[in-house]
Amino acid sequence: MSEKLICGVDLGGTKLSAALFKTDGSLVGKDTIYDHSDKEWDDIVASIAGLVKGVMKSCGVTAEDVLGIGVACAAHIHFKKGMIVTVSNFAHNIYDYPFVDKLSAHLPGMKIILDNDANAQAFGEFMFGAGKGYHNLVFVTVSTGIGGGIIVNDKMLRGKVGTAGEVGHSIIDIDSDVKCTCGNYGCAMALASGLFFPDLYRMHLKKGLTSTIGITADTADQMDGKAIEDGMKAGDPICRAIVENSADVVGSTLYNIYKMLDPELVILGGGLMSFGDMYMNRIKERFMSHTHEMMSEEMEIKLAETGRDAGLLGAAALVLE
């Protein structure tokens, strides 16, 4: 095959996908499995290798045709060492797992890059999406959790270890009673992401707000992002309050990003952006409410453009970094 391809692997707690792309970002082929998250980590790595080999075979591609494999994982990553420091959305937690070495044993001779999923999506948007043509940007994903990736002067900013851009763990409310998965209270992630919607729903019930969709403290576990969106459309005041507060928290987080990094652009992606124009507009309004007269040039805020395959395409794009 004359044209070189790039391979992306999106390793999440629900699904595991592998895909081949041309270097212009166009999809060549992909495959997905859903039975990996309960496995031990050596078996997960074996599943990834099998998935990659399967996609390559179905596309008539050999290892020589592939520039490299980028793997995006929802985890804390030690980028230089190619290690997963820890994870939270798999059945088996691990610490300092040598992921790249393990996968390389299954795919000898192939270049493998491991990074955080938000970093991968940031680079994918920079290369192929809303960030094309910009040199300094921040990508923020607002979904089950909140994460981010930072591009400075056309390069990914990872920091000493690889955890730069973890904007979800910036503390927004020092007086908050909501505890984040990191152990701190008042993180943006704990106040605005889907993972915490059941807890936030119970908190509003405890404060005296009434559910008009029949949700009680015992049934609030079902209130994920989709349920909150449906409840908001049905006029439930608690769902409305959660969405509005989430937008306010994200807007304040963007202000902190602006003051720290002064990027040209912030790109917002992730499942909660499906809340629509009301959500996006409120984020922008909260952001602007903080700026007062300190902004001499506008910081643009855009929606992500790479779509459903953002994690895969972003992972593959890491090969081109």
Helices and strands as residue ranges (DSSP letters): E 5-11, E 16-22, E 27-33, H 41-58, G 63-65, E 66-73, E 75-78, E 83-87, H 99-106, E 112-116, H 117-128, E 137-142, E 146-152, E 155-157, G 167-169, H 188-192, G 194-196, H 197-207, G 220-222, H 225-233, H 237-261, E 265-269, G 271-275, H 277-291, E 300-303, G 307-309, H 310-317, G 318-320
